[in-house]
Amino acid sequence: MSTAGKVIKCKAAIVFEPKKPFSIVEIEVAPPKAHEARIKILATGICRTDDHILSGSIKTTYPVIPGHEAVAVVESIGEGVTCVKPGDKVIPLFLPQCGKCRTCKNPEGNLCEKNDLYEFKGLMYDGTTRFSYKGKPVHNFASTSTFTEYTVVHEDSLAKIDPAAPPEKACLIGCGFSTGYGAAIRSGKVTPDSSCAVFGLGGVGLSVVMGCKAAGASRIIGIDINKDKFPMAKELGATECISPLDFKKPINEVVLEMTEGEGVDYSFEVIGRTDTMVAALASCNMNYGVSVIVGAAPSASEVTLSPTLIFTGRTWKGSVFGGLKSKDAVPKLVLELMSKKFILDPLITHVLPFDKINEGFELLHKGESIRTVLKM
């Protein structure tokens, strides 16, 4: 029996207030309105940004359904949707691409003006939500909300992908892999035979390592306090790995010594800490070095640094979703995954059923996972 046009009852993981675990409850998901699609989630990854919602370090409106890294199938569409049809396999996009705004039309821009990444309104374009629990509204997150069996997204936030793509792998292209890989290839524009330093070797950091290697970097220094991550980093392309805990001096001074005082050509901060952002900047060459901020910092964070770190010529830039235009890039990356241009298996350390979502976040907190994927 078709569910199109009807309210669907399904399981969802809701955060009712910060610093509390997920509550798995039955919610109601309304049908899609014009230019929206309701999709059934097949697999969704656990990202550090979702944990910021759980902890309250990123300001949002509660109750909320986090999750933004998934593969799904279109269940039904609203009036005017032309990019997908029911039955299509898709990746929901936390960074939309409307194709009409000034940013989307700029070849160098990807931060579509329709994004919900700063104020986190948690609502659809019309100012309402499609989720409800016991008759009360529940907010969405980053235009996606994938920690639910069904979600509704605007067509600006949907990318149709190869129907043969394995959901538990391809879901990483919805955030973690693309964000890291793109930061090296697109935002940093890493060049052949260059040197790189990657601060943070989680799923996104390892994807940066993969991007640096793909770009032809000859030296890739992986930096993390958790040495258990070093073997995987080296397997994926890091030439050496160091822990700040092994040194009494600032880690940027260590990197400068390792590079005979020159600093690396490119550095990437993939943690979301302001102190490591400044350290990453100070680690690259003072004249032509490029440092890219990839990690999402807590909402209240502020950075203090000496102007000379930039005055001498360094370039300091941010990167959202790897600088990639989402609707354009995601289908292509899925095809590259299918053709084995890169592999994502090493990044996926745990696959759990959806109802074990809190266990997945415990693995993240303990540093025991790179990427945990939840299967519906």
C-alpha positions as CSV (number, residue, x, y, z in Angstrom):
1,M,0.0,0.0,0.0
2,S,1.4,3.4,-1.0
3,T,2.4,5.8,1.7
4,A,2.6,8.8,-0.6
5,G,0.6,11.7,0.7
6,K,0.1,10.2,4.1
7,V,1.8,10.8,7.5
8,I,4.4,8.1,8.3
9,K,5.0,6.9,11.8
10,C,8.6,5.7,12.3
11,K,11.5,5.4,14.7
12,A,13.8,8.4,15.2
13,A,16.7,9.3,17.6
14,I,15.8,12.6,19.2
15,V,17.9,14.9,21.4
16,F,15.5,16.6,23.8
17,E,18.1,18.6,25.6
18,P,21.9,18.9,25.5
19,K,24.2,16.6,27.4
20,K,21.5,13.8,27.4
21,P,21.7,10.6,25.4
22,F,19.5,10.0,22.3
23,S,15.9,8.9,22.9
24,I,14.6,6.5,20.3
25,V,10.9,7.2,20.0
26,E,8.1,6.9,17.4
27,I,7.6,10.2,15.5
28,E,5.3,11.3,12.8
29,V,6.8,12.5,9.4
30,A,4.5,14.6,7.3
31,P,4.3,14.3,3.5
32,P,6.7,16.5,1.5
33,K,5.5,19.9,0.3
34,A,6.3,21.5,-3.0
35,H,9.9,21.0,-4.1
36,E,10.5,18.5,-1.2
37,A,11.1,14.8,-1.0
38,R,10.5,12.3,1.7
39,I,13.2,9.7,1.8
40,K,13.8,6.4,3.6
41,I,17.2,6.2,5.3
42,L,19.2,3.1,4.5
43,A,22.5,3.8,6.4
44,T,23.8,6.9,8.2
45,G,27.2,7.7,9.7
46,I,28.1,9.2,13.1
47,C,30.0,12.4,12.7
48,R,31.7,14.6,15.3
49,T,29.4,17.5,14.4
50,D,26.4,15.4,15.5
51,D,28.2,15.0,18.8
52,H,28.4,18.8,19.1
53,I,24.6,18.9,19.0
54,L,24.5,16.2,21.6
55,S,26.8,18.1,23.9
56,G,25.3,21.5,23.3
57,S,28.6,23.0,22.1
58,I,26.9,24.0,18.8
59,K,23.8,26.1,19.5
60,T,20.6,24.8,18.0
61,T,16.9,24.5,19.0
62,Y,15.7,21.4,20.8
63,P,14.2,18.9,20.5
64,V,16.1,18.0,17.3
65,I,16.9,15.0,15.2
66,P,20.6,15.2,14.2
67,G,22.4,13.2,11.5
68,H,23.6,14.5,8.2
69,E,25.6,11.7,6.5
70,A,23.5,9.1,4.8
71,V,22.2,7.1,1.8
72,A,18.5,6.9,1.3
73,V,15.7,5.9,-1.2
74,V,13.1,8.4,-2.3
75,E,9.7,7.4,-0.9
76,S,7.6,10.2,-2.3
77,I,8.0,13.7,-3.8
78,G,6.1,17.0,-3.6
79,E,4.8,19.1,-6.4
80,G,7.5,20.5,-8.8
81,V,10.3,18.1,-7.9
82,T,12.2,17.1,-11.1
83,C,15.7,16.0,-9.9
84,V,14.5,12.7,-8.4
85,K,11.6,10.3,-8.5
86,P,10.3,7.6,-6.0
87,G,12.7,4.7,-5.9
88,D,15.8,6.7,-6.7
89,K,18.8,6.2,-4.5
90,V,20.1,9.5,-3.1
91,I,22.4,11.2,-0.7
92,P,20.9,14.0,1.4
93,L,23.1,17.1,1.4
94,F,23.7,19.1,4.6
95,L,25.1,21.8,2.3
96,P,22.4,22.5,-0.3
97,Q,23.1,23.7,-3.9
98,C,20.2,25.8,-5.1
99,G,22.0,26.7,-8.3
100,K,20.4,30.2,-8.3
101,C,22.1,32.2,-5.6
102,R,25.2,34.3,-6.1
103,T,27.4,31.7,-4.3
104,C,26.1,28.8,-6.4
105,K,26.8,30.8,-9.6
106,N,30.3,31.6,-8.6
107,P,32.7,28.8,-9.7
108,E,34.8,29.2,-6.5
109,G,31.9,29.2,-4.1
110,N,29.9,26.4,-2.5
111,L,28.3,27.9,0.6
112,C,24.8,28.1,-0.9
113,E,22.7,30.9,0.6
114,K,20.0,28.3,1.4
115,N,22.2,26.6,4.0
116,D,21.2,26.1,7.6
117,L,24.7,25.9,9.1
118,Y,25.1,29.0,11.2
119,E,21.9,29.9,13.0
120,F,20.6,26.3,12.8
121,K,16.9,27.3,12.5
122,G,16.1,23.6,12.2
123,L,13.2,24.3,9.8
124,M,12.2,23.9,6.2
125,Y,12.3,26.8,3.8
126,D,8.7,27.7,4.7
127,G,9.6,28.0,8.4
128,T,7.9,24.8,9.5
129,T,9.1,21.3,10.3
130,R,7.8,17.9,8.9
131,F,8.6,16.1,12.2
132,S,6.3,15.9,15.2
133,Y,6.4,13.9,18.5
134,K,3.2,13.5,20.6
135,G,1.7,16.4,18.6
136,K,4.6,18.8,19.2
137,P,7.1,19.9,16.5
138,V,10.6,18.5,16.4
139,H,13.4,20.4,14.6
140,N,15.6,19.1,11.8
141,F,19.3,19.5,11.6
142,A,21.5,20.9,8.7
143,S,18.7,20.4,6.1
144,T,18.8,16.7,6.5
145,S,18.2,14.9,9.9
146,T,19.2,11.4,9.1
147,F,18.9,9.8,12.5
148,T,15.4,8.7,11.6
149,E,13.9,6.0,9.4
150,Y,12.2,8.7,7.3
151,T,13.1,12.4,6.7
152,V,12.0,15.2,4.4
153,V,14.5,17.3,2.5
154,H,14.3,20.1,-0.1
155,E,15.3,19.1,-3.6
156,D,18.2,21.5,-3.2
157,S,19.6,19.1,-0.7
158,L,19.4,15.9,-2.7
159,A,21.9,14.2,-5.0
160,K,20.8,11.2,-7.1
161,I,23.5,8.5,-7.1
162,D,24.3,5.2,-8.7
163,P,21.6,2.7,-7.6
164,A,24.3,0.0,-7.1
165,A,26.3,2.1,-4.5
166,P,26.5,0.3,-1.2
167,P,24.7,2.4,1.4
168,E,27.0,1.7,4.4
169,K,30.1,2.9,2.4
170,A,28.6,5.6,0.1
171,C,27.0,7.4,3.1
172,L,30.5,8.7,4.0
173,I,30.4,10.8,0.8
174,G,27.6,12.7,2.4
175,C,30.0,14.4,4.8
176,G,33.2,12.9,6.3
177,F,35.0,11.7,3.2
178,S,34.0,14.5,0.9
179,T,34.8,17.1,3.6
180,G,38.3,15.8,4.1
181,Y,39.2,14.7,0.6
182,G,37.8,17.9,-0.9
183,A,39.7,20.1,1.6
184,A,43.0,18.7,0.2
185,I,42.0,18.6,-3.5
186,R,39.7,21.6,-3.8
187,S,40.1,24.0,-0.9
188,G,43.9,23.5,-0.3
189,K,44.7,22.7,-3.9
190,V,47.6,20.5,-2.8
191,T,50.3,20.2,-5.5
192,P,52.6,17.3,-6.5
193,D,55.7,16.8,-4.4
194,S,54.5,19.1,-1.7
195,S,54.6,18.7,2.1
196,C,51.5,18.5,4.3
197,A,50.6,18.3,8.0
198,V,47.2,17.0,9.0
199,F,46.1,17.9,12.6
200,G,43.6,15.2,13.7
201,L,43.3,11.7,12.3
202,G,39.7,10.9,12.7
203,G,37.5,10.0,9.7
204,V,37.7,13.4,8.2
205,G,41.4,13.8,8.9
206,L,42.2,10.5,7.3
207,S,40.2,11.6,4.3
208,V,42.4,14.7,4.1
209,V,45.4,12.3,4.2
210,M,43.9,10.4,1.3
211,G,43.3,13.6,-0.6
212,C,46.9,14.8,-0.1
213,K,48.2,11.5,-1.4
214,A,45.9,11.6,-4.4
215,A,47.1,15.1,-5.2
216,G,50.7,13.8,-5.2
217,A,52.1,15.2,-1.9
218,S,55.5,13.6,-1.2
219,R,55.4,14.2,2.6
220,I,52.3,13.9,4.8
221,I,52.7,14.4,8.5
222,G,49.8,13.0,10.6
223,I,49.3,14.6,14.0
224,D,47.1,13.2,16.8
225,I,47.3,12.4,20.5
226,N,45.8,8.9,19.9
227,K,48.7,6.8,18.5
228,D,46.2,4.0,17.8
229,K,45.3,5.9,14.7
230,F,48.8,6.0,13.3
231,P,48.9,2.6,11.5
232,M,45.7,3.5,9.6
233,A,47.0,6.9,8.7
234,K,50.2,5.4,7.3
235,E,48.2,2.8,5.4
236,L,46.2,5.6,3.8
237,G,49.2,7.8,2.8
238,A,50.8,9.5,5.8
239,T,54.6,9.3,5.6
240,E,55.1,9.8,9.4
241,C,52.9,10.4,12.4
242,I,53.6,12.3,15.7
243,S,51.8,12.9,18.9
244,P,52.0,16.4,20.7
245,L,52.1,14.5,24.0
246,D,55.6,13.2,23.1
247,F,57.1,16.7,23.1
248,K,57.6,19.5,25.6
249,K,57.6,22.3,23.0
250,P,54.6,23.5,20.9
251,I,53.7,21.1,18.1
252,N,54.2,23.8,15.4
253,E,57.8,24.2,16.5
254,V,58.2,20.4,16.2
255,V,56.8,20.6,12.6
256,L,59.2,23.5,11.8
257,E,62.2,21.4,13.1
258,M,61.0,18.4,11.0
259,T,61.1,20.6,7.9
260,E,64.4,22.3,8.6
261,G,62.7,25.5,9.7
262,E,60.7,25.9,6.5
263,G,57.3,24.6,7.6
264,V,55.0,22.5,5.4
265,D,53.5,23.7,2.2
266,Y,50.0,22.9,3.4
267,S,48.4,22.3,6.8
268,F,44.9,21.1,7.8
269,E,43.2,21.5,11.1
270,V,40.6,18.7,11.4
271,I,39.7,18.8,15.1
272,G,37.7,22.0,15.7
273,R,39.9,23.5,18.4
274,T,41.1,27.1,18.2
275,D,44.5,26.3,19.6
276,T,45.3,23.7,17.0
277,M,43.9,26.0,14.3
278,V,46.6,28.6,15.2
279,A,49.3,25.8,15.6
280,A,48.4,24.5,12.1
281,L,48.7,28.0,10.7
282,A,52.1,28.5,12.4
283,S,53.3,25.1,11.0
284,C,53.1,26.0,7.4
285,N,55.6,28.1,5.4
286,M,55.6,31.7,6.5
287,N,55.6,33.1,3.0
288,Y,53.6,30.7,0.7
289,G,52.1,28.2,3.1
290,V,48.4,27.4,3.0
291,S,46.5,26.4,6.1
292,V,42.9,25.1,5.9
293,I,40.4,25.0,8.7
294,V,38.3,21.9,8.3
295,G,37.1,21.1,11.9
296,A,33.9,22.7,13.2
297,A,34.5,24.6,16.4
298,P,32.0,25.2,19.2
299,S,29.7,28.2,18.6
300,A,31.3,30.4,21.3
301,S,34.9,29.9,20.1
302,E,37.1,32.8,19.3
303,V,40.7,32.9,17.9
304,T,43.5,35.1,19.0
305,L,46.8,35.3,17.1
306,S,49.6,37.5,16.1
307,P,49.0,39.3,12.7
308,T,52.5,38.5,11.7
309,L,51.4,34.9,11.2
310,I,49.5,36.1,8.1
311,F,51.3,39.3,7.3
312,T,54.3,37.5,6.0
313,G,52.3,35.7,3.3
314,R,50.6,32.7,4.7
315,T,47.1,31.9,3.4
316,W,44.5,30.9,6.1
317,K,41.2,29.7,4.8
318,G,38.1,27.7,5.8
319,S,36.6,24.8,4.1
320,V,33.0,23.6,4.3
321,F,32.2,20.2,2.6
322,G,35.7,20.3,1.1
323,G,34.9,23.4,-1.0
324,L,32.8,21.1,-3.2
325,K,29.5,22.1,-4.9
326,S,27.4,19.4,-3.3
327,K,24.9,18.4,-6.0
328,D,27.6,18.4,-8.7
329,A,30.3,16.6,-6.7
330,V,28.5,13.9,-4.8
331,P,27.3,11.8,-7.7
332,K,30.8,12.0,-9.3
333,L,32.5,10.9,-6.1
334,V,30.1,7.9,-5.8
335,L,31.0,6.9,-9.3
336,E,34.7,7.1,-8.4
337,L,34.0,4.9,-5.3
338,M,32.3,2.4,-7.6
339,S,35.3,2.4,-10.0
340,K,37.7,2.0,-7.0
341,K,39.5,5.2,-7.5
342,F,39.5,5.3,-3.7
343,I,38.3,2.9,-1.0
344,L,36.3,3.8,2.1
345,D,36.5,0.4,3.9
346,P,39.4,1.4,6.2
347,L,37.4,4.4,7.5
348,I,34.5,2.2,8.7
349,T,35.4,0.6,11.9
350,H,31.9,-0.3,13.2
351,V,28.5,-1.0,11.7
352,L,25.7,-1.1,14.2
353,P,21.9,-1.3,14.1
354,F,20.1,2.0,14.4
355,D,18.8,1.3,17.9
356,K,22.4,1.1,19.2
357,I,23.1,4.8,18.3
358,N,24.1,5.7,21.8
359,E,26.7,2.9,21.8
360,G,28.0,4.3,18.5
361,F,28.6,7.7,20.2
362,E,30.3,6.0,23.2
363,L,32.8,4.5,20.7
364,L,33.4,8.0,19.4
365,H,33.9,9.5,22.8
366,K,36.4,6.8,23.8
367,G,38.3,7.2,20.5
368,E,37.7,3.6,19.6
369,S,36.1,4.3,16.2
370,I,36.9,6.1,13.1
371,R,33.5,6.0,11.5
372,T,30.5,4.1,12.9
373,V,27.7,3.5,10.4
374,L,24.2,2.8,11.6
375,K,22.1,0.5,9.4
376,M,18.3,0.9,9.4
